Each structure stands twice: as C-alpha cells, then as structure tokens.
Amino acid sequence: MKKLILISSILFSAYAFPQFSITADIPSYLADSEIYLYGFNGSKEILYSKGKIANNKAVLKVDKKYVGMMRVFFQKTNSSVNMVSENKNVDFRLELDGKNKISNIIFGDQTNLLFSNEVEQQKKQELILPALVQIKDYYKPSESFYKSLEAEINSLSKGDLTLYDAHPFLDYYHQNQKYSVQEKAVELKPQDYIDFYSKSGEYLETSTLLKPSLINYLNASKSNVEGAVDKLLEAVNVETPRGQTILSELIEIFNTYNMDKLKDKYLAEANNLKCTINDRLSATLKSNNNTTIGAKMPNTVFLNPIHTKAKSLYDIKADKKIVVFWSSTCSHCESELPKLLEKYDKLKAQNIQVVGFSLDANLDEYRNKAILYPWVSDSEGRGWYSSYGDIYNISATPTYFILDSNNKIISKPNHVADVLDYLKLN
C-alpha cells in the first residue's frame, strides 16, 4: 500500500507542477495589463498561459513540454516580447520609454542571452559589415587599422558556432534561417526548400521559419506555382502531420494574397482527405468553411458593444447586414469607412444594418473611433489575438461580408466600393 501511495504521489507531482516558467520584471504601468504567452505551430500562435502579476513581476507557467519560439503579449501596450524556449525557465526585465512603449528587454537566462546576441550580430552584419568592407579598401594591408578592420569583418562574418553546441534548437534556427530571409533565399533552388521541409526534424513547426520560407519557395517557383506546390505536397505527404501543416500554411498564404484559384484547389484537396486531420489543418478548414458563400456566418457574443443593446450578432435583425472587420490604426479603414458612413442613411432606409468588429488591442482607442460611427461596433480588445481571425478567417483589415436576413453570407466584397456596388448604392 505504501508503494502505491508513493507512486501516486510521484505521478501527482509530475502533473501538478509546470514544465517551466517565464518570469518578467515589469514596470508598474503594466501591473494591470493582461499578459498572454503564445507558442507556435507554423505561423499559428497557440495560447499556452496567461500571466499572473504581483509586485511588478509577471509569471507565466507552461504545463507541457515545449521547445521553440514563444511570444509574450502585453495587451496594454499592444506589443510583444519574442523569446526561445528550451523547456527551461526564462526570465527577463522589461523597460518602457516615455510613451510607455517597450524600449529594452534584458534577458537573464543563458538561452535567450545567446539568442539576443544572435539577433544583434545579424543587425551588425546587415548594417555595419558592408560599410567595413568598403572602408577597408582605403587602407593598405600593412597598416594596423586595416588589420583591425579585417579582424572585425572576420568576427562579424563567422561568429562562434561552438556556442550552439548545448542549444540544439538555436543551432537549428541558426543553420536554417536562410530559408526564411529573402536576401539569402535568392541563392537557393526550389529543390533545396523541398529537401528542407522533408528532412527537417521536430523544430520546424515551432521555429517561425515555415511561413516565410514557403513564401520564398513560391517566389522561387513563380514560373509554375501550382506545379511547385503539387511537387512539394507529394514530397511531404499530406497524410502526415508535417504535410498537413504545410498544406494549411499554403491555403492561408493563398487566402492572404487573393490567389483564389489556388486556394480553392487546395481547400478542396484538404476537404477530400480521408485520413485523420491534424488540429492545424482542421482549424484552417473550419475558418474557411465558416465563411464560404452560402454558409451561415457563425454567431459571436458581444463583449464591448457600442450603439446597441443586442447581445450578439444574431440578435441584430435586418434584411441584410454588412459585417466589417476593422481597426482604429488601419489606414485603409480610415479611407474606406467614411464612404460607408456617407451611405448610412440609405442603408438604414433599406433595413440594412452595419456591424463592425474591431481588431484593436486598446479598448480606449477602439471606443474613441467607434463612437464616431453610428452603426453597431464591438471589440474583444486583443488585437490580432482576437478570436475573429480563427472564426472568420480574417487576415487583413478591412474585410467585408454581406449577410442576408438569416445570417447567410451572400457576398464577400474586397473593398467598400464593391459593397456599395453589390447593394446598388454607388
């Protein structure tokens, strides 16, 4: 009996305590901020923890193994801190400038100190190294300043690769960053990318390299994008988790860049898969299927509504609804929404309601702008971390939908002029 109790105690301890914690010393300005920790699955950010704050110290605990890039989001400043997790504790101190924007991040753990130095080294390589090479030409090899410049150039060019021996993820990131950087990617061939995706180990999905490298692959294959995608998907096998994550990323890239023919083709391929679908692809399929023409737009409960006593989108009754996703900091919204405002009386006369969902992170900024528009507005106050992106497949603002009286999507205009054309209000 004692052995059973001991085993139960050990098992309980394993589940009761986190794998690792992230601790941040924060200025008093952020003491009332919501703080969220995200990990990555490709370009999709996954919420891992919500911060608890006491005495100007924020603590975020992770209860499962995670190795890769992470991001801590501070809602009050609408800004993030990027870091590396090696499934070990991370600690940093945050400093703000006079406008309460993040001005400096000082890491205390070895992994992120090394990563910070890597980022700094890259900045020097991009900004300083070319200048040093040019300056060196003005001196003779026999001069001491020439030798000093040469030593600095060699130092900036190479770096100390032995530093990564004890950090396998950082070593992976360092070795493969070339696939995601446009300036370096010009030296690579399409087959190099295919080999990279096919042979990469477990770190690819959490590295944040996947989406930018896929964009570079598509650019390298622009003479025949469809053929290149087919070749890639065959190599990575869409019945595997890796293949499905890549398929998901490609569908979302095509959606963002309005490559509708390719998006529709690979959405159909994904929907026709007979194997088990991983969470990443399942979420992509759901958000796209939620917003196809003829689909009933998912309902959402209002959290911070303006100009309405309605509790949800479905509670607003109208012959038609214009649903627009926008933000107070979006320049295109600034130019387009006033044109919708000009036609607002005509819209009301035809029993057409406008509902705006804001992707602002700052609720005060949302309210200050939304109050100027007479239509219904709402916001979760979480910026691009709002649920709207996943539910309604939103990748840019403004994004428009026109619904019928039963909340079915009847049009997905690209611009406000298309909205007005569809409703014959131009």
DRENRO-508800 format. One record per residue (C-alpha): residue in one letter; x, y, z. Coordinates in Angstrom, 2 decimals, padded with zeros to 5 digits, always signed. Layout:
 residu       X       Y       Z
      a       X       Y       Z
...
//
This chain:
 residu       X       Y       Z
      m +000.00 +000.00 +000.00
      k +002.84 +002.39 +000.83
      k +004.38 +001.76 -002.60
      l +001.09 +002.60 -004.32
      i +000.77 +005.81 -002.32
      l +004.36 +006.75 -003.21
      i +003.78 +006.10 -006.93
      s +000.55 +008.11 -006.85
      s +002.38 +010.95 -005.14
      i +005.10 +010.97 -007.83
      l +002.53 +010.94 -010.62
      f +000.59 +013.76 -008.98
      s +003.75 +015.81 -008.64
      a +004.57 +015.32 -012.33
      y +001.19 +016.68 -013.36
      a +000.80 +019.32 -010.65
      f +003.97 +021.28 -011.40
      p +004.74 +023.10 -014.65
      q +007.43 +022.06 -017.11
      f +008.91 +025.55 -016.90
      s +008.05 +029.15 -016.06
      i +008.63 +032.54 -017.67
      t +009.19 +035.35 -015.19
      a +009.24 +039.01 -016.19
      d +010.07 +042.07 -014.13
      i +007.69 +044.70 -015.49
      p +007.19 +048.46 -014.95
      s +004.28 +049.50 -012.74
      y +002.46 +050.80 -015.85
      l +001.86 +047.17 -016.89
      a +000.70 +045.97 -013.48
      d -002.93 +045.87 -014.66
      s -002.21 +044.58 -018.18
      e -003.46 +041.26 -019.50
      i -000.39 +039.18 -020.36
      y -000.51 +036.11 -022.60
      l +002.12 +033.55 -023.60
      y +001.93 +032.01 -027.07
      g +003.82 +029.18 -028.72
      f +003.78 +028.34 -032.42
      n +002.50 +025.69 -034.78
      g +003.80 +027.01 -038.08
      s +002.59 +030.62 -038.18
      k -000.38 +029.85 -035.95
      e +000.03 +031.16 -032.41
      i -001.21 +028.82 -029.68
      l -002.11 +030.19 -026.25
      y -000.08 +028.41 -023.58
      s -000.55 +030.53 -020.49
      k -001.98 +033.71 -019.02
      g +000.24 +035.75 -016.74
      k -000.27 +036.31 -013.04
      i +001.09 +039.61 -011.74
      a +002.21 +040.53 -008.24
      n +004.68 +043.18 -007.06
      n +005.62 +044.21 -010.62
      k +006.51 +040.64 -011.52
      a +004.61 +038.59 -014.11
      v +004.78 +034.79 -014.02
      l +003.59 +032.53 -016.85
      k +003.65 +028.78 -016.30
      v +003.77 +026.13 -019.03
      d +002.48 +022.68 -018.11
      k +003.67 +020.76 -021.18
      k +006.97 +020.28 -022.96
      y +007.75 +022.99 -025.49
      v +010.91 +023.75 -027.45
      g +010.86 +026.61 -029.96
      m +009.97 +030.27 -030.37
      m +007.48 +031.86 -027.98
      r +005.91 +035.28 -027.63
      v +004.68 +037.16 -024.57
      f +001.94 +039.66 -025.48
      f +001.27 +042.69 -023.28
      q -002.24 +043.85 -024.09
      k -001.93 +047.33 -022.59
      t +000.97 +048.30 -024.87
      n -000.20 +046.12 -027.80
      s +003.34 +044.78 -028.07
      s +005.18 +041.51 -027.66
      v +008.48 +040.06 -026.50
      n +009.89 +037.24 -028.63
      m +011.99 +034.56 -026.97
      v +013.23 +030.99 -027.19
      s +012.08 +028.13 -025.01
      e +014.26 +025.06 -024.49
      n +011.74 +023.70 -021.99
      k +013.62 +025.57 -019.27
      n +012.86 +028.62 -017.17
      v +013.13 +032.02 -018.87
      d +013.48 +035.37 -017.13
      f +013.71 +038.92 -018.42
      r +013.30 +042.54 -017.39
      l +011.20 +044.94 -019.44
      e +011.82 +048.67 -019.83
      l +009.44 +051.24 -021.35
      d +010.15 +054.58 -022.97
      g +008.43 +057.91 -022.23
      k +005.45 +056.88 -024.35
      n +005.10 +053.57 -022.49
      k +006.34 +051.53 -025.43
      i +008.82 +048.70 -024.97
      s +012.31 +050.18 -025.30
      n +014.56 +047.46 -023.92
      i +014.46 +043.77 -022.98
      i +017.16 +042.32 -020.74
      f +017.20 +038.51 -020.57
      g +018.71 +036.67 -017.64
      d +018.70 +033.09 -018.92
      q +021.56 +031.70 -020.99
      t +019.46 +030.58 -023.97
      n +017.88 +033.96 -024.61
      l +021.08 +035.84 -023.91
      l +022.63 +033.81 -026.72
      f +019.59 +034.39 -028.95
      s +019.67 +038.15 -028.26
      n +023.34 +038.23 -029.21
      e +022.49 +036.36 -032.41
      v +019.87 +038.98 -033.32
      e +022.33 +041.77 -032.56
      q +025.00 +040.03 -034.64
      q +022.62 +039.83 -037.59
      k +021.85 +043.55 -037.34
      k +025.56 +044.32 -037.42
      q +026.04 +042.01 -040.41
      e +023.28 +043.82 -042.29
      l +024.16 +047.40 -041.33
      i +027.84 +047.54 -040.38
      l +029.59 +044.75 -042.27
      p +029.09 +046.20 -045.80
      a +030.47 +049.56 -044.62
      l +033.54 +047.96 -043.02
      v +034.30 +046.08 -046.23
      q +034.18 +049.33 -048.22
      i +036.31 +051.25 -045.69
      k +038.97 +048.53 -045.72
      d +039.68 +049.24 -049.40
      y +041.06 +052.67 -048.45
      y +043.88 +051.20 -046.36
      k +046.94 +049.10 -047.14
      p +047.23 +045.54 -045.79
      s +050.38 +046.57 -043.92
      e +048.55 +049.22 -041.87
      s +047.38 +048.36 -038.37
      f +043.90 +049.84 -038.95
      y +043.48 +047.56 -042.00
      k +044.31 +044.57 -039.80
      s +041.82 +045.74 -037.16
      l +039.10 +046.12 -039.77
      e +039.86 +042.68 -041.18
      a +039.63 +041.11 -037.73
      e +036.27 +042.80 -037.10
      i +034.98 +041.72 -040.54
      n +036.00 +038.12 -039.85
      s +034.35 +038.24 -036.44
      l +031.08 +039.59 -037.82
      s +031.08 +037.22 -040.79
      k +031.64 +033.96 -038.95
      g +030.60 +034.10 -035.31
      d +031.38 +031.36 -032.81
      l +029.37 +028.30 -033.85
      t +030.54 +026.28 -030.84
      l +028.22 +028.41 -028.69
      y +025.26 +026.45 -030.12
      d +026.59 +023.01 -029.16
      a +024.50 +022.90 -026.00
      h +021.46 +024.53 -027.65
      p +020.03 +022.27 -030.38
      f +017.05 +024.50 -031.19
      l +019.21 +027.61 -031.55
      d +021.61 +025.63 -033.72
      y +018.67 +024.52 -035.91
      y +017.38 +028.10 -036.14
      h +020.84 +029.46 -036.96
      q +021.51 +026.86 -039.66
      n +018.11 +027.17 -041.38
      q +017.23 +030.85 -041.11
      k +018.50 +031.29 -044.68
      y +015.27 +029.72 -045.97
      s +013.13 +032.47 -044.40
      v +015.26 +035.53 -045.20
      q +014.52 +036.90 -048.67
      e +018.01 +038.28 -049.23
      k +019.62 +034.91 -048.51
      a +016.93 +032.85 -050.20
      v +017.86 +034.07 -053.69
      e +020.79 +031.65 -053.62
      l +018.51 +028.65 -053.05
      k +016.73 +026.46 -055.59
      p +013.19 +025.06 -055.23
      q +014.58 +021.58 -054.54
      d +016.58 +023.00 -051.61
      y +013.31 +024.01 -049.98
      i +011.69 +020.65 -050.64
      d +014.65 +018.89 -049.02
      f +014.43 +021.30 -046.08
      y +010.74 +020.58 -045.44
      s +011.12 +016.84 -046.00
      k +014.20 +016.32 -043.84
      s +013.76 +018.92 -041.08
      g +013.37 +017.49 -037.60
      e +010.79 +018.32 -034.97
      y +011.73 +022.00 -034.64
      l +010.33 +023.25 -037.95
      e +006.78 +023.81 -036.70
      t +007.86 +025.82 -033.64
      s +010.67 +027.78 -035.33
      t +008.55 +030.50 -037.08
      l +010.57 +029.73 -040.22
      l +007.82 +027.82 -042.03
      k +005.57 +030.56 -043.45
      p +008.29 +032.99 -044.64
      s +010.22 +030.10 -046.17
      l +007.11 +028.92 -048.02
      i +006.61 +032.42 -049.43
      n +010.22 +032.35 -050.62
      y +009.64 +028.89 -052.14
      l +006.61 +030.18 -054.05
      n +008.63 +033.16 -055.29
      a +011.44 +030.85 -056.41
      s +008.82 +028.79 -058.29
      k +006.82 +031.67 -059.80
      s +007.10 +030.30 -063.33
      n +004.84 +027.39 -062.27
      v +003.49 +027.89 -058.73
      e +000.80 +025.22 -059.00
      g +003.26 +022.61 -060.22
      a +005.71 +023.55 -057.47
      v +003.02 +023.21 -054.78
      d +001.97 +019.81 -056.12
      k +005.59 +018.65 -056.07
      l +006.10 +019.91 -052.53
      l +002.92 +018.32 -051.18
      e +003.84 +014.99 -052.76
      a +007.27 +015.15 -051.11
      v +005.97 +015.94 -047.62
      n +002.87 +013.69 -047.91
      v -000.38 +015.44 -046.97
      e -001.45 +012.41 -044.92
      t +001.27 +013.20 -042.36
      p +001.12 +015.96 -039.70
      r +004.02 +017.81 -041.38
      g +002.33 +017.66 -044.78
      q -000.99 +018.86 -043.37
      t +000.63 +021.80 -041.56
      i +002.35 +022.84 -044.78
      l -000.93 +022.46 -046.70
      s -002.65 +024.62 -044.09
      e +000.03 +027.33 -044.38
      l -000.24 +027.34 -048.17
      i -004.04 +027.72 -048.09
      e -003.69 +030.68 -045.73
      i -000.97 +032.28 -047.89
      f -003.19 +031.96 -050.97
      n -006.08 +033.46 -049.00
      t -003.98 +036.43 -047.82
      y -002.71 +037.23 -051.31
      n -006.10 +036.72 -053.01
      m -004.83 +033.75 -055.04
      d -008.35 +032.36 -055.08
      k -007.92 +029.70 -057.76
      l -005.05 +028.05 -055.88
      k -006.78 +028.48 -052.52
      d -009.93 +026.77 -053.81
      k -007.95 +023.91 -055.35
      y -006.03 +023.04 -052.19
      l -009.01 +023.65 -049.92
      a -010.88 +021.04 -051.96
      e -007.90 +018.68 -051.68
      a -007.81 +019.18 -047.91
      n -011.56 +018.68 -047.53
      n -011.33 +015.42 -049.51
      l -008.62 +013.85 -047.32
      k -009.77 +010.52 -045.87
      c -007.05 +010.27 -043.21
      t -007.01 +011.75 -039.70
      i -006.69 +015.55 -039.90
      n -004.36 +017.33 -037.50
      d -005.51 +020.33 -035.43
      r -003.66 +022.84 -037.61
      l -005.37 +021.86 -040.86
      s -008.68 +021.28 -039.11
      a -008.69 +024.90 -037.87
      t -007.90 +026.19 -041.37
      l -010.70 +024.16 -042.90
      k -013.17 +025.29 -040.26
      s -012.41 +029.01 -040.63
      n -012.60 +028.81 -044.43
      n -015.78 +026.73 -044.41
      n -017.32 +029.18 -041.93
      t -017.02 +032.00 -044.45
      t -017.83 +030.49 -047.84
      i -020.64 +031.99 -049.88
      g -023.89 +030.39 -048.74
      a -022.58 +029.43 -045.29
      k -024.32 +030.76 -042.20
      m -021.86 +033.13 -040.57
      p -021.02 +031.92 -037.03
      n -022.59 +033.94 -034.26
      t -020.49 +035.86 -031.77
      v -021.48 +037.29 -028.39
      f -020.70 +040.99 -027.96
      l -018.18 +041.88 -025.26
      n -017.74 +045.67 -025.56
      p -020.61 +046.81 -027.79
      i -021.36 +050.38 -028.87
      h -024.67 +051.72 -030.27
      t -026.67 +048.60 -029.39
      k -028.36 +046.71 -026.59
      a -028.20 +043.49 -028.61
      k -026.25 +040.65 -027.05
      s -024.88 +039.05 -030.22
      l -024.58 +039.31 -033.98
      y -027.68 +037.16 -034.49
      d -029.72 +039.42 -032.20
      i -029.48 +042.23 -034.76
      k -032.42 +041.83 -037.11
      a -032.25 +043.25 -040.62
      d -032.97 +042.37 -044.24
      k -029.22 +042.47 -044.81
      k -026.12 +043.10 -042.72
      i -022.75 +044.48 -043.68
      v -020.16 +042.98 -041.35
      v -016.80 +044.72 -041.43
      f -013.62 +043.81 -039.57
      w -011.50 +046.92 -038.98
      s -009.22 +048.69 -036.53
      s -008.59 +052.28 -035.48
      t -004.95 +052.05 -036.64
      c -005.75 +050.68 -040.12
      s -005.03 +053.27 -042.83
      h -007.26 +051.53 -045.39
      c -010.09 +051.57 -042.86
      e -009.54 +055.30 -042.40
      s -010.13 +055.85 -046.11
      e -012.93 +053.31 -046.66
      l -015.26 +053.53 -043.65
      p -016.16 +057.21 -044.21
      k -017.51 +056.18 -047.63
      l -019.75 +053.67 -045.89
      l -020.79 +056.41 -043.48
      e -021.88 +058.62 -046.41
      k -024.41 +055.98 -047.44
      y -025.55 +055.09 -043.93
      d -028.97 +056.80 -044.16
      k -029.71 +054.99 -047.43
      l -028.64 +051.71 -045.83
      k -030.99 +052.25 -042.89
      a -033.84 +053.11 -045.28
      q -033.41 +049.66 -046.87
      n -033.19 +047.95 -043.45
      i -029.51 +047.17 -043.93
      q -027.52 +047.17 -040.70
      v -023.76 +047.64 -040.37
      v -021.82 +045.70 -037.71
      g -018.17 +046.45 -037.15
      f -015.78 +044.16 -035.30
      s -012.60 +045.94 -034.26
      l -009.22 +044.24 -034.03
      d -007.88 +046.93 -031.72
      a -005.83 +045.85 -028.73
      n -006.53 +049.09 -026.84
      l -010.21 +049.36 -025.91
      d -009.98 +053.13 -025.36
      e -008.68 +053.62 -028.91
      y -011.44 +051.36 -030.20
      r -014.15 +053.29 -028.32
      n -012.81 +056.71 -029.34
      k -013.02 +055.75 -033.00
      a -016.12 +053.53 -032.96
      i -018.25 +056.18 -031.26
      l -017.85 +058.31 -034.40
      y -019.66 +055.71 -036.50
      p -023.41 +055.31 -035.89
      w -023.51 +051.57 -036.51
      v -023.06 +048.70 -034.08
      s -019.45 +048.06 -033.09
      d -017.73 +045.55 -030.84
      s -014.20 +044.51 -029.93
      e -012.51 +041.87 -027.81
      g -009.65 +044.29 -027.19
      r -007.00 +041.73 -028.08
      g -005.78 +042.96 -031.46
      w -004.75 +040.19 -033.82
      y -005.02 +037.79 -030.90
      s -008.80 +038.16 -031.08
      s -010.88 +035.11 -031.86
      y -012.10 +036.79 -035.06
      g -009.12 +035.59 -037.09
      d -009.75 +031.92 -036.37
      i -013.54 +032.06 -036.53
      y -013.98 +034.30 -039.56
      n -010.69 +033.70 -041.41
      i -009.59 +037.33 -041.10
      s -006.05 +038.09 -042.30
      a -006.37 +041.81 -043.15
      t -008.46 +044.88 -042.39
      p -010.88 +046.00 -043.60
      t -012.60 +042.72 -044.50
      y -016.28 +042.78 -045.52
      f -019.14 +040.28 -045.54
      i -022.72 +040.85 -046.62
      l -025.34 +038.65 -044.90
      d -028.99 +038.01 -045.67
      s -031.77 +038.09 -043.06
      n -030.85 +034.55 -041.95
      n -027.17 +035.46 -041.46
      k -026.08 +033.55 -044.55
      i -023.12 +035.01 -046.43
      i -024.26 +036.29 -049.80
      s -021.21 +038.33 -050.79
      k -017.57 +038.85 -049.75
      p -016.60 +042.23 -051.25
      n -012.93 +043.20 -051.37
      h -013.43 +046.95 -050.89
      v -016.12 +049.39 -049.77
      a -016.80 +050.29 -053.43
      d -017.64 +046.61 -054.03
      v -020.01 +046.68 -051.04
      l -021.84 +049.69 -052.44
      d -021.92 +048.22 -055.97
      y -023.41 +044.98 -054.68
      l -026.13 +046.91 -052.80
      k -026.61 +049.25 -055.81
      l -025.77 +052.33 -053.74
      n -023.00 +053.78 -055.92
//
